[in-house]
Amino acid sequence: MPPSRQLQGHEPTTALLREAVFGPRSMPTWIFGGPFGVGKFTTARLLAGLLLDPETREEDIKAFRPRSDTDSGILFDAGTHPDLHVVCKEQALESPDPQVRDRKQRSIPVAVLRQQIIGGSIEGHVFDAPAYMKPTRGTGKVFIIDESELIDSRAQNLLLKTLEEPPPRTWFILVTTRADRLLPTIRSRCQTASFQSLDPDAMSRWRDDLELEVPDEELAWAIDFSQGSPGLAIASIAEGLFEWNQTFAPMIEELAAGGFPANMAEEMEACIEASASAAEKADAQTSKQAAGRKAMGLLVSLLSALMRTHLHEAVETSGDSRRWANAIEALATAEGQVESNVNRKLALSGLVASLADQLAPSSRVSG
């Protein structure tokens, strides 16, 4: 499937990029920061397509859409342009270092950056530095580092020199949902393009362009759940979060009424395990552990959305909003525990116990 050529919203950001990248003094190092799934990576790819095509016209830049009728555009659509380098955590599986391959894609380590960008020696294998090699097609090179918040601190320090003095006609785009996890020295060397959630009009246009056969009720729910993130809407459809919602919404109501859904932790683990197993089966490069962390994040997003609805209602009716705020914090704590390698089943059991405590009606807390 060719990369998307359609970007909804983000007009201020694309206006900034047109001026700063295609102006007289092109800015070569960027951080694209913002919420998950709002179009950061899509924008980075479209920008790369424009930069790498020697036949890009002013009208293409204005529309912020690469051409599809040129040699470069054909390679771009096929995902095979040799001067577009996408760096991601999954490339750890290509490392000659077995310890790097076994890290379960929790980070982007030095070995990945050496192999994909800066060159150097890894376990006796010497790699040239792709960043300093001549462009294959002569126009330039673009490096997109996805989930750049996962670059470990040592790797960030090694990357710093390349960002300080990038080779001619070479651009670097660090895509991230957590720019605060990048070193201050990295952030200071890069221009920042900020991305926001899409407004309802942009989401409506995105829905009209969507080529998925999804029942209307499920699609409407996914769009409402996504809160302006097309990527989150797609992920919720792919993972079956509409069905998850039907499972867990009554359990949240039961907790709020002072009950204890005894099978809640088991149901959560079953959803995460099924999602992770399916992801691993669908893509050999996917780490089951990484897929499990992603599914855990989606589950936390779902439960948070359910609880935020109750929180807003409590605020509007002068009810006990504190218990809902505390419950949302408990979700974040459990997700952090799983990220820190705490046994997931234990973390989920602890989460349900914590939710039962936090969501207990006031009479139960005081009594």
TIKOLVO-596280 format. One record per residue (C-alpha): z negated, x negated, y negated; residue number from 1; residue in one letter. Coordinates in steps of 0.05 Angstrom, whole numbers, plus 5000, padded with zeros to 4 digits. Each point is the difference from the previous one (the first is absolute). Layout:
BEGIN
    z    x    y fivo roro
    Z    X    Y  NUM    A
...
% end
This chain:
BEGIN
    z    x    y fivo roro
 5000 5000 5000    1    M
 5020 4970 4933    2    P
 4946 4987 4949    3    P
 4989 5056 4951    4    S
 5042 5000 4937    5    R
 4962 5059 4971    6    Q
 4939 4989 4955    7    L
 4964 5059 4971    8    Q
 4958 4992 4937    9    G
 4974 4934 4972   10    H
 5047 5002 4940   11    E
 4952 4958 4956   12    P
 4995 4947 5055   13    T
 5075 4995 5012   14    T
 5011 4996 4924   15    A
 4951 4941 4999   16    L
 5037 4966 5057   17    L
 5068 5010 4968   18    R
 4976 4965 4937   19    E
 4957 4945 5032   20    A
 5044 4982 5060   21    V
 5070 5011 4973   22    F
 4986 4978 4929   23    G
 5015 4931 4971   24    P
 4939 4969 5031   25    R
 4992 5029 5069   26    S
 4928 5003 5025   27    M
 5001 4973 5071   28    P
 4930 5015 5028   29    T
 4973 5071 5005   30    W
 4943 5041 5028   31    I
 5018 5072 5017   32    F
 4933 5035 5004   33    G
 4980 5072 5011   34    G
 4981 5052 5051   35    P
 5027 5002 5071   36    F
 5068 5031 5010   37    G
 5021 5013 4928   38    V
 5063 4957 5000   39    G
 4979 4928 4987   40    K
 5037 4970 5059   41    F
 5061 5045 4988   42    T
 5002 4976 4928   43    T
 4995 4928 5022   44    A
 5058 5008 5047   45    R
 5044 5035 4949   46    L
 4984 4945 4950   47    L
 5019 4948 5052   48    A
 5066 5036 5014   49    G
 5017 4998 4926   50    L
 4981 4927 4992   51    L
 5037 4975 5061   52    L
 5067 5033 4987   53    D
 5046 4960 4954   54    P
 5039 5064 4988   55    E
 4941 5039 4973   56    T
 5021 5037 4937   57    R
 4961 5022 4939   58    E
 5006 5072 5024   59    E
 4968 4981 5067   60    D
 4941 4968 4964   61    I
 4993 5061 4956   62    K
 5000 5046 5061   63    A
 4956 4949 5037   64    F
 5043 5007 5062   65    R
 5038 4943 5035   66    P
 5073 5009 5017   67    R
 5021 5021 5069   68    S
 5074 4982 4993   69    D
 4993 4924 4995   70    T
 4991 4946 5053   71    D
 4928 4990 4976   72    S
 4987 5074 4999   73    G
 5025 5008 5072   74    I
 4953 4945 5023   75    L
 4943 5031 4961   76    F
 5011 5068 5032   77    D
 5003 4968 5069   78    A
 4934 4964 4986   79    G
 5034 4933 5014   80    T
 5008 4968 4932   81    H
 4983 4927 5013   82    P
 4969 4988 4931   83    D
 4951 5058 5003   84    L
 4937 4976 5035   85    H
 4947 5051 5017   86    V
 4933 4969 5020   87    V
 4949 5042 5038   88    C
 4940 4993 5046   89    K
 5042 5017 5061   90    E
 5035 4933 4994   91    Q
 4938 4967 5028   92    A
 5030 5018 5067   93    L
 5056 4950 4985   94    E
 4952 4942 4988   95    S
 5001 4940 5048   96    P
 4924 4999 4993   97    D
 4970 5043 5056   98    P
 4936 5010 4960   99    Q
 5041 5031 4943  100    V
 5036 5046 5049  101    R
 4934 5024 5028  102    D
 4969 5019 4932  103    R
 5019 5074 5009  104    K
 5037 5001 4933  105    Q
 4937 5003 4959  106    R
 5027 4952 4947  107    S
 5060 4961 4976  108    I
 4978 4929 5017  109    P
 5024 4932 4977  110    V
 5045 4993 5061  111    A
 5041 5062 4979  112    V
 5009 4975 4929  113    L
 5021 4931 5024  114    R
 5052 5030 5047  115    Q
 5026 5053 4953  116    Q
 4993 4969 4930  117    I
 4969 4932 4985  118    I
 5017 4958 5062  119    G
 4957 4949 5036  120    G
 4973 4983 5068  121    S
 4971 5050 5050  122    I
 4976 4976 5068  123    E
 5050 4943 4999  124    G
 5057 5044 4976  125    H
 5028 4981 4932  126    V
 5030 5056 4958  127    F
 5044 4992 4940  128    D
 4978 5038 4938  129    A
 5044 5062 4993  130    P
 4978 5007 4928  131    A
 5031 4933 4982  132    Y
 5065 5006 5040  133    M
 5065 5019 4967  134    K
 5017 5074 5002  135    P
 5046 5015 5058  136    T
 5045 5043 4957  137    R
 4990 4959 4937  138    G
 4972 5054 4953  139    T
 4925 4992 5010  140    G
 4942 5014 5046  141    K
 4947 5054 5000  142    V
 4934 4996 5039  143    F
 4961 5065 5009  144    I
 4930 4991 5028  145    I
 4977 5068 5026  146    D
 4925 5015 5004  147    E
 4989 4935 4961  148    S
 4926 5015 4995  149    E
 4998 4976 5073  150    L
 5020 4928 4981  151    I
 4939 4959 5016  152    D
 4968 4958 4945  153    S
 5026 4934 5027  154    R
 5070 5026 5004  155    A
 4995 5029 4930  156    Q
 4980 4932 4973  157    N
 5060 4967 5035  158    L
 5046 5054 4972  159    L
 4975 4988 4930  160    L
 5043 4938 4985  161    K
 5063 5037 5020  162    T
 4982 5058 4954  163    L
 4984 4952 4943  164    E
 5068 4965 5005  165    E
 5048 5045 5038  166    P
 5068 4972 5018  167    P
 5059 5023 4956  168    P
 5027 5069 5014  169    R
 4942 5015 5047  170    T
 4955 5061 4991  171    W
 4933 5016 5034  172    F
 4972 5071 5005  173    I
 4929 5009 5027  174    L
 4993 5073 5021  175    V
 4927 5023 5006  176    T
 4953 5059 4999  177    T
 4942 4952 4983  178    R
 5020 4952 4945  179    A
 4927 4983 4991  180    D
 5002 4963 5067  181    R
 5050 4951 4973  182    L
 4970 4937 4969  183    L
 4994 5001 4925  184    P
 5045 4939 4998  185    T
 5054 5039 5037  186    I
 4993 5059 4954  187    R
 5005 4957 4938  188    S
 5066 4969 5023  189    R
 5033 5068 5012  190    C
 5024 5057 4957  191    Q
 4972 5067 5022  192    T
 5037 5064 5011  193    A
 4953 5058 5010  194    S
 5018 5060 5043  195    F
 4967 5068 4997  196    Q
 5001 5062 5045  197    S
 5061 5043 4989  198    L
 4994 5062 4957  199    D
 5016 5069 5030  200    P
 5071 5000 4973  201    D
 5016 4933 5032  202    A
 4968 5022 5065  203    M
 5042 5063 4998  204    S
 5064 4959 4992  205    R
 4976 4955 5057  206    W
 4990 5061 5044  207    R
 5070 5026 4985  208    D
 5029 4933 5021  209    D
 4958 4995 5064  210    L
 5040 4998 5063  211    E
 4948 5022 5051  212    L
 4995 5062 5042  213    E
 4929 5020 4987  214    V
 4971 5071 5000  215    P
 4991 5025 4929  216    D
 4925 5011 5008  217    E
 4989 4929 5026  218    E
 5044 4969 4945  219    L
 4965 5039 4946  220    A
 4933 4977 5027  221    W
 5023 4928 5005  222    A
 5024 4999 4928  223    I
 4935 5031 4975  224    D
 4960 4950 5041  225    F
 5041 4941 4975  226    S
 4978 5009 4928  227    Q
 5065 4971 4973  228    G
 5014 4948 5054  229    S
 5065 5011 5039  230    P
 4980 4945 5048  231    G
 4934 5035 5016  232    L
 5037 5066 5010  233    A
 5047 4967 5049  234    I
 4943 4965 5036  235    A
 4961 5065 5006  236    S
 5061 5034 5031  237    I
 5013 4942 5047  238    A
 4927 4997 5023  239    E
 4991 5075 5007  240    G
 4945 5005 4947  241    L
 5015 5074 4992  242    F
 4972 5009 5071  243    E
 4943 4951 4985  244    W
 4982 5043 4940  245    N
 4995 5062 5043  246    Q
 4953 4962 5047  247    T
 4954 4969 4949  248    F
 4997 5051 4944  249    A
 4955 5047 5041  250    P
 4956 4941 5019  251    M
 4989 4983 4927  252    I
 4981 5073 4988  253    E
 4952 4996 5059  254    E
 4967 4937 4972  255    L
 4994 5033 4931  256    A
 4964 5059 5032  257    A
 4949 4954 5032  258    G
 5032 4997 5069  259    G
 5021 4940 5040  260    F
 5069 4999 5033  261    P
 4982 4960 5062  262    A
 5072 4982 5017  263    N
 5022 4978 4931  264    M
 4995 4925 5012  265    A
 5038 5007 5066  266    E
 5054 5041 4967  267    E
 5008 4949 4944  268    M
 5005 4943 5050  269    E
 5051 5038 5042  270    A
 5044 5012 4939  271    C
 4997 4927 4979  272    I
 5012 4974 5071  273    E
 5060 5046 5011  274    A
 5030 4979 4933  275    S
 4990 4925 5013  276    A
 5028 5005 5071  277    S
 5062 5037 4976  278    A
 5012 4949 4944  279    A
 4994 4942 5049  280    E
 5048 5033 5049  281    K
 5051 5015 4944  282    A
 5001 4930 4972  283    D
 4987 4937 5040  284    A
 4981 4963 4935  285    Q
 4944 5048 4985  286    T
 4930 4978 5017  287    S
 4960 5057 5031  288    K
 4940 4976 4960  289    Q
 5039 5002 4935  290    A
 5027 5069 5017  291    A
 4930 5023 5016  292    G
 4976 4977 4932  293    R
 5057 5037 4967  294    K
 4983 5064 5039  295    A
 4927 4991 4980  296    M
 5021 4996 4928  297    G
 5041 5064 5006  298    L
 4941 5036 5033  299    L
 4954 4977 4943  300    V
 5052 5025 4950  301    S
 5002 5068 5034  302    L
 4925 5008 5004  303    L
 4993 4976 4928  304    S
 5050 5053 4977  305    A
 4961 5054 5036  306    L
 4936 4977 4969  307    M
 5029 4992 4930  308    R
 5019 5074 5002  309    T
 4927 5017 5013  310    H
 4978 4950 4947  311    L
 5043 5032 4947  312    H
 4975 5069 5019  313    E
 4928 4976 4995  314    A
 5012 4970 4931  315    V
 5033 5064 4975  316    E
 4944 5044 5027  317    T
 4942 4953 4982  318    S
 4987 4992 5074  319    G
 4974 4938 5036  320    D
 5058 4952 4987  321    S
 4957 4940 5018  322    R
 5003 5012 5075  323    R
 5076 5002 4999  324    W
 5004 4937 4958  325    A
 4953 4965 5049  326    N
 5041 5024 5060  327    A
 5063 4971 4970  328    I
 4964 4934 4990  329    E
 4980 5003 5074  330    A
 5073 5005 5019  331    L
 5016 4937 4960  332    A
 4942 4964 5033  333    T
 5025 5018 5070  334    A
 5070 4976 4983  335    E
 4972 4935 4974  336    G
 4961 4991 5065  337    Q
 5063 5008 5041  338    V
 5036 4950 4955  339    E
 4942 4952 5014  340    S
 5011 5006 5075  341    N
 4941 5046 5014  342    V
 5014 5038 5065  343    N
 5040 5061 4978  344    R
 4966 5049 5046  345    K
 4932 4979 4975  346    L
 5023 5003 4928  347    A
 5027 5071 5010  348    L
 4936 5023 5034  349    S
 4960 4971 4943  350    G
 5047 5034 4951  351    L
 4989 5069 5030  352    V
 4924 4990 4999  353    A
 5004 4977 4927  354    S
 5043 5060 4981  355    L
 4951 5047 5034  356    A
 4944 4969 4959  357    D
 5038 4999 4934  358    Q
 5030 5069 5005  359    L
 4936 5035 5024  360    A
 4983 5059 4955  361    P
 4947 4986 4948  362    S
 4946 5039 5038  363    S
 5008 4955 5060  364    R
 4997 4936 4958  365    V
 4936 5021 4965  366    S
 4968 5030 5060  367    G
% end
